Amino acid sequence: MKLAPTDALLILDLQNDFCLGGSVAIAGGHAVAKQMAKAAAYFEAAGTPIYATQDWHPADHASFRTKGGPWPPHCVQDTPGAELHPDLNLPATAIIVRKGTTPTKDAYSGFIDSDLEEQLIAAGIKRVFVGGLATDYVVLNTVIDTIDIGIETYVLVDAIDAMNIEPNDGLRALHLMQTTGALIITMADLLADDQDAS
């Protein structure tokens, strides 16, 4: 696809704790990291912004089971589990957006407990391409919020993966994103050059 200066790549929570061996591991997280590394290289080559969200929880975060929440401790600040997956291999120009730093506030959306909205608006972003983890939580909520603030939103369907705590949660989330206005494309659609059209 032909990228414009007002486009951005949005990489969601591709962190060690959400990938194989992590405390809230998603089976395909490793593969998603490799896919999003390709997308990041494409956006970097185009000189187009890349934003990557990073759960950055205090040790006493409300979402943890130890505090009555639904999840095991994960993405605790300054721990290996909170680090971005090494296969993501982000360029130095990527902008890291940390979220979930307030102990009492959960952040399924990349816009909650972060400055992501302010950054996108300040950069004049009109269109985003989204991939990462997890389809049925952070991807779903971030996509809905991106559409809500008036940004055209494309979901990279083969660069996301779901928790699927209930069967087909990921498919239901994808359907909800589509009905909200998200456009679903593949990595091949994104990376296809436009030479044939010229």
Steps between C-alpha positions, in 0.01 A plus 500: 500500500610853439565668835446868573668720765169499691506118532633315803571145610358411841661197668313380808655334806747270322673423829670191638230428757241468221717264293622144543636449853333813637258517789202574271631324190315504168592207277564705188668797664844410365366482144318832542827662610670383180213628286502839668878523457437485123234768528730720710780469243255600226382808691857593592604485135208728412594748773158448657441503879500183709339488845533200732296466817655337803313382809704646785335390821605569858543183708170565681286559190125449542476257207717244682341203679696594810289819506172333403538546124465236224865459393827366637761771558634608160701778335622631833716807456871432440461121478589278201131418452423866431764529228394506136550166328851484350371382162308826466833672436358852500690779324645774719241743368207305649307682771431293812173576677479358851159432650348347811740677735229608745449224762121533506436534125492219244594582142361261242501789253827661399327833563429433869756623754731620219560799273439311175203713391692823555798365306293388200310828485818709535659303213195555278439127456198423280542126442648221714593138437465284811654170604605332824349335805242404600222507240222463758631756750754768411458484122119509521483789745776703334344463156160615626657801673705588189184504290323704770754782468450510124804313371456254212607163636635191325550174693776267379306176539804273473704709746270460803414210729241444771490375858182303419415443866159410364500321162491739203553816710745617234253449216230685691742786566592518131131513404439778753793699363359466147151606603652802677667607176843336494636380166655153500810439286791257490872559525522422127252782431711741705836400352384483138669774301301719264732474200239315294261790547748759375 
